[in-house]
Amino acid sequence: MYEYVNHIYEILIHKMGLNNHLVLSGYAQVVPMEEFNLHLTGDIHAITAANNLLAAAIDTRMFHEDSQSDEALYKRIALANEKPFTPVMKARLVKLGIDPTKAPEELSSEERSKFARLDFDKTTITWQRVLDTCDRHLRGVTIGKGSKETIQPRGTVKGETPRVQHSREAGFDITVASEIMAVLALAKDLSDLRSKLGNMVVGYSKAGEPITADDLGCGGALTVLMKDALLPTLMQTVERTPGKSAFYCLNNF
C-alpha cells in the first residue's frame, strides 16, 4: 500500500503537477516541514494580494462608471496626466478598432466612450476575492454596504433623485483556487507571466464582450506583485537531497 501511494504521488507530481503543499512520507519528506506548509517565501500571500487588487479594481471601476459621464471617465483615465497612451492603452484601442496612433485628445466622442466605459454586466463577473483560510461564511457576501458606498446614478439630477447604495452579491474563494495560481504554474518567464495575467477574463460587458485585467489597467501591477513568486524555492528532504519547490496549477486539489 505504501509503495502504491508513493507511486500515485509520483504521477501527480511529475505528470500532472500537484500542489506546493505536498509533503511526502518517510525519507521523502521535505524539511523544514513547518516552513513548507505555512508561509515559506510568501508566494500564497502574493497571489492573495494580486487577486484582491484586481477584485477591488473591478468594483471601483463599476462605482465610477455607474455615476459618471463618458467624458468624465475618459478625462480620469486618459487626459488627467497629459501623457500619450501607454502600450496597454494602445492595445485596448486596437481591440476596439480605434487607430492607436491617435493622441488622447484626438479621439472622437464615440471613440472616447468606447475606450473609457467597460460597461460590466454584473451578473457575469467571475472574479471572486480570495483568502487563504477555509471560511464557509465568506463564500457568499454582500459588498458595498458602507455608508460612503453610495452613488448619484448616471444621468440623474442631484437633489431630485436620491443616492443609491452601490452594492452587489459576491464571495470569497480559497487563495489556491484563484486563476492567478494557474497562471503562475503555466508561465514560462516574467514576460509570459505579464501577458497571461493581463489576458485573464474577469467578466463580460452588457454587449457580451470579454473584459480582461488589461482592460482595467491592472496587468502590470499584478505582475509586480507576482514577480518573486515566479522563482522556485530550494528545499531538501530528510536525507538532504535537494528538492525544488514550486506552485502548480493543481494546487486547489
Secondary structure, DSSP 8 states (H G I E B T S, - for coil): -HHHHHHHHHHIIIII---TT---SGGG-EESHHHHHTTTTSHHHHHHHHHHHHHHHHHHHHHHHTTS-HHHHHIIIIITT-----HHHHHHHHHTT--TTS-GGGS-HHHHHHHH---B-GGG----EEESS--GGGSSEEE--STT-EE--TT--BTTB--EE--EEE-EEEGGGSHHHHHHHH--SHHHHHHHHHT-EEEEBTTS-EEETTTTT-HHHHHHHHTTTTS-EEEEETT--EEEE---TTTT-
